[in-house]
């Protein structure tokens, strides 16, 4: 009896805890870059994309800062004067049909977290997989088609980050089904099903902390603790497993807010229409009074004089 109970409990324990471990192992197979910035720019996946941060620190382009775990020297602070940390990872759709960026940033950095070596071309509307932070939101830039089959710039953006905490951000894109999902803390933003995103298919390498795809405002000022890049468009569940965050759809919240605003607007319109109808009703149904003549006025005066309770007007 006890033996059977032990076996059952062991089976429950193994199945409960082995599934996440197995899933994490599977995810690690898709990991292309992993920087923890523990005083260096080492890529924990392989030696091919180590970042030369020490030289840049000597040139006062970066400093080391306290990381999200409270450990000094485990986060890198970009000072806004760097052309970014260049990698050899080609992030074009042709090279990586699926891609996910992950970063932990403190407060509200300004500039590109994930940039690209693809030059800016406003005529052809070139875009690559980039992620930029401004004072108000996190923005992913991409292309959509006009009705006459010409590309134009489009944005997917979140609400603003919290300026007094570590923020989790991620971008998951797939060229296979033209989808893009943006994550900011515990919410995710995704394009509607009828919308399709695409990126320029020219070879271009990932730059951390800057981008050549923008002619202004591209150099990062802010603190990053950790960066990961996967060659897979990670799902909400997979990103929850990595970050420990339970995500909610921002689209649902936005739709609820939109519905509430529509209800409030409809109520206001109904109230205004009701007020107008009432005013028209009063205008046409109120008792009309004739103008008092001098003769009627004198008659009222005489009535007043004969009534002791009414004070007669003084001429």
C-alpha positions in Angstrom: 0.0 0.0 0.0 2.7 2.5 1.1 4.9 1.3 -1.9 2.1 2.1 -4.4 1.5 5.5 -2.8 5.2 6.3 -3.0 5.3 5.3 -6.7 2.2 7.4 -7.4 3.7 10.5 -5.7 7.0 10.0 -7.4 5.3 9.8 -10.8 3.4 13.1 -10.1 6.6 14.8 -9.0 8.5 13.7 -12.1 5.7 14.7 -14.5 5.2 18.0 -12.8 8.8 19.1 -12.7 10.2 17.4 -15.8 8.0 19.1 -18.3 9.2 22.7 -17.6 12.9 21.4 -17.5 12.4 19.6 -20.8 10.7 22.7 -22.3 13.5 25.0 -21.1 16.1 22.6 -22.7 14.1 22.7 -26.0 14.1 26.6 -25.8 17.9 26.7 -25.2 18.3 24.9 -28.6 16.9 28.1 -30.2 19.0 30.5 -28.2 21.4 32.4 -30.5 22.7 35.2 -28.2 22.7 35.4 -24.4 24.5 38.3 -22.6 24.3 38.6 -18.8 26.7 41.6 -18.7 28.4 40.4 -15.5 31.4 42.7 -16.0 32.0 41.5 -19.6 30.3 41.1 -23.0 30.6 37.3 -23.1 28.0 35.4 -25.2 27.0 32.5 -23.1 25.8 30.5 -26.1 29.1 30.4 -28.0 32.3 32.4 -28.6 31.3 33.8 -32.0 29.5 37.0 -30.8 31.4 38.2 -27.7 31.1 41.9 -27.3 34.1 44.1 -26.9 32.8 46.2 -24.0 36.0 46.8 -22.1 37.4 49.0 -24.8 34.2 51.0 -25.1 34.2 51.4 -21.3 37.7 52.9 -21.4 36.4 55.4 -24.0 33.6 56.4 -21.6 30.8 55.1 -23.8 29.5 52.7 -21.1 29.7 52.1 -17.4 28.9 49.2 -15.2 25.9 49.4 -12.9 23.8 47.5 -10.4 21.7 44.7 -12.0 18.2 43.5 -11.5 19.3 41.1 -8.7 21.0 44.0 -6.9 24.5 42.9 -7.8 27.0 45.7 -8.6 28.7 45.4 -12.0 26.0 43.1 -13.5 24.3 45.6 -15.7 25.6 47.9 -18.5 24.7 51.5 -18.7 24.8 53.1 -22.2 25.8 56.8 -22.0 24.1 57.9 -25.2 27.3 58.5 -27.2 27.9 55.1 -28.6 27.2 53.6 -32.1 26.2 50.4 -30.2 27.6 47.0 -29.6 27.8 45.2 -33.0 27.2 41.5 -33.5 27.6 39.2 -36.4 24.1 37.9 -36.2 22.1 38.4 -39.4 18.5 39.2 -38.3 17.0 39.4 -41.8 13.9 37.3 -42.5 15.9 35.3 -45.1 18.4 34.3 -42.4 16.0 34.0 -39.4 12.4 33.5 -40.5 11.5 33.5 -36.8 13.0 35.7 -34.2 12.6 36.8 -30.6 14.4 39.6 -28.7 14.3 39.7 -24.9 15.8 42.4 -22.6 15.5 43.6 -19.0 15.9 47.4 -18.8 15.8 49.8 -15.9 13.3 52.7 -15.9 12.8 54.4 -19.2 15.8 54.2 -21.5 15.9 56.4 -24.6 16.9 54.9 -27.9 17.3 51.6 -29.6 17.7 48.4 -27.5 17.8 46.3 -30.6 19.0 48.0 -33.8 20.2 47.0 -37.2 23.0 47.6 -39.7 20.4 48.1 -42.5 20.9 51.7 -43.7 18.0 54.1 -43.6 16.1 54.3 -46.9 13.0 56.4 -46.8 12.3 55.9 -50.5 12.1 52.1 -50.3 10.8 52.1 -46.7 13.5 49.6 -45.5 12.8 48.1 -42.1 14.5 45.4 -40.0 13.6 43.8 -36.7 14.2 46.8 -34.4 12.9 47.7 -30.9 13.1 51.3 -29.7 12.1 52.9 -26.4 10.9 56.5 -26.0 9.6 58.4 -23.0 6.1 57.2 -23.7 6.3 53.7 -25.0 8.2 50.8 -26.5 8.0 50.8 -30.3 8.5 48.1 -33.0 8.7 49.5 -36.5 7.7 47.3 -39.5 6.2 47.5 -43.0 2.7 47.0 -44.3 1.4 47.2 -47.9 -0.7 50.0 -49.2 -3.7 49.3 -51.4 -1.5 49.8 -54.5 1.1 47.3 -53.2 3.6 49.9 -51.9 5.4 49.5 -48.6 4.8 52.0 -45.8 6.0 52.4 -42.2 3.8 51.1 -39.4 4.2 50.9 -35.7 3.3 48.5 -32.9 3.8 50.2 -29.5 3.1 49.6 -25.8 2.2 51.9 -23.0 5.1 53.6 -21.2 7.5 51.7 -18.9 7.8 52.2 -15.1 10.6 54.6 -14.4 11.4 53.2 -11.0 11.7 49.4 -11.6 13.2 46.8 -13.9 11.1 46.3 -17.0 10.8 43.2 -19.1 10.5 43.8 -22.9 10.4 41.4 -25.8 9.6 41.2 -29.5 8.5 38.0 -31.2 8.2 38.1 -35.0 7.6 35.4 -37.7 8.0 35.8 -41.5 6.2 32.5 -41.9 2.8 34.0 -41.1 3.6 37.7 -41.0 2.9 38.1 -37.3 4.5 40.4 -34.7 4.0 40.5 -30.9 5.4 43.1 -28.5 5.8 42.4 -24.8 6.2 45.1 -22.1 6.1 43.9 -18.5 2.9 41.9 -18.0 1.1 42.8 -21.2 1.5 41.8 -24.8 0.4 43.7 -28.0 -0.2 41.9 -31.2 -1.4 42.9 -34.7 -5.0 42.0 -35.7 -5.3 38.8 -37.7 -6.2 40.7 -40.9 -3.0 42.8 -40.6 0.3 41.5 -42.0 3.7 42.7 -41.1 6.9 42.3 -43.1 10.5 43.4 -43.0 13.2 44.1 -45.7 14.8 40.8 -46.8 18.3 42.3 -47.1 21.1 40.9 -45.0 21.7 43.1 -41.9 23.3 42.4 -38.5 22.0 43.1 -35.0 23.3 46.1 -33.2 22.6 46.5 -29.5 22.1 50.0 -28.3 21.9 51.8 -31.6 20.6 51.5 -35.2 21.5 52.7 -38.7 17.9 52.4 -39.8 17.1 55.7 -38.2 18.9 59.0 -39.0 18.2 60.6 -35.6 17.6 59.7 -31.9 19.1 56.2 -32.3 21.9 56.1 -29.6 20.8 54.4 -26.4 20.9 56.1 -23.0 19.9 53.7 -20.3 20.7 50.5 -18.3 20.4 46.9 -19.6 20.8 43.8 -17.4 20.4 40.9 -19.7 19.7 40.2 -23.4 18.6 37.1 -25.2 17.9 36.4 -28.9 16.1 33.3 -30.1 15.7 31.9 -33.6 12.1 31.1 -32.8 9.0 33.2 -32.5 8.3 32.5 -28.8 4.8 32.1 -27.6 3.2 33.9 -24.6 3.5 30.6 -22.6 7.2 30.2 -23.5 8.0 33.8 -22.6 6.1 33.4 -19.3 8.3 30.4 -18.6 11.5 32.4 -19.3 10.5 35.6 -17.4 8.3 34.3 -14.7 5.6 36.8 -15.7 2.0 36.0 -16.4 1.1 38.0 -19.5 -2.3 39.5 -20.3 -3.5 40.7 -23.7 -3.3 44.5 -24.0 -5.6 44.2 -27.0 -8.4 42.9 -24.8 -7.9 45.8 -22.4 -7.8 48.3 -25.3 -11.0 46.8 -26.7 -12.7 47.0 -23.3 -11.6 50.6 -22.9 -12.8 51.4 -26.5 -16.2 49.8 -25.7 -16.5 51.7 -22.5 -15.7 55.0 -24.3 -18.3 54.2 -27.0 -20.9 53.5 -24.3 -20.1 56.8 -22.5 -20.1 58.7 -25.8 -23.5 57.1 -26.8 -24.9 58.0 -23.3 -23.7 61.6 -23.8 -25.3 61.8 -27.2 -28.6 60.4 -25.9 -28.5 62.9 -23.0 -27.9 65.9 -25.3 -30.6 64.8 -27.7 -33.0 64.4 -24.8 -32.1 67.9 -23.6 -32.7 69.4 -27.0 -36.1 67.6 -27.4 -37.2 68.8 -24.0 -36.1 72.4 -24.8 -38.1 72.3 -28.0 -41.1 70.9 -26.2 -41.0 73.6 -23.6 -40.6 76.3 -26.3 -43.7 75.2 -28.1 -45.9 74.3 -25.1 -45.2 77.0 -22.5 -48.0 79.5 -21.9 -47.7 82.7 -23.9 -48.1 86.0 -22.0 -49.3 89.2 -23.6 -47.5 92.4 -23.0 -49.0 94.5 -20.2 -50.5 97.8 -21.4 -50.4 101.1 -19.5 -54.2 100.8 -18.9 -53.8 97.3 -17.4 -50.9 98.5 -15.2 -52.9 101.4 -13.8 -55.7 98.9 -13.0 -53.3 96.7 -11.1 -52.1 99.7 -9.2 -55.7 100.6 -8.1 -56.2 97.0 -7.0 -53.1 97.2 -5.0 -54.1 100.4 -3.3 -57.4 98.8 -2.2 -55.6 95.8 -0.7 -53.8 96.7 2.6 -51.6 93.6 2.2 -50.1 94.8 -1.0 -47.7 97.8 -0.9 -48.6 100.2 -3.7 -45.9 101.4 -6.0 -44.5 104.8 -5.4 -44.9 107.2 -8.4 
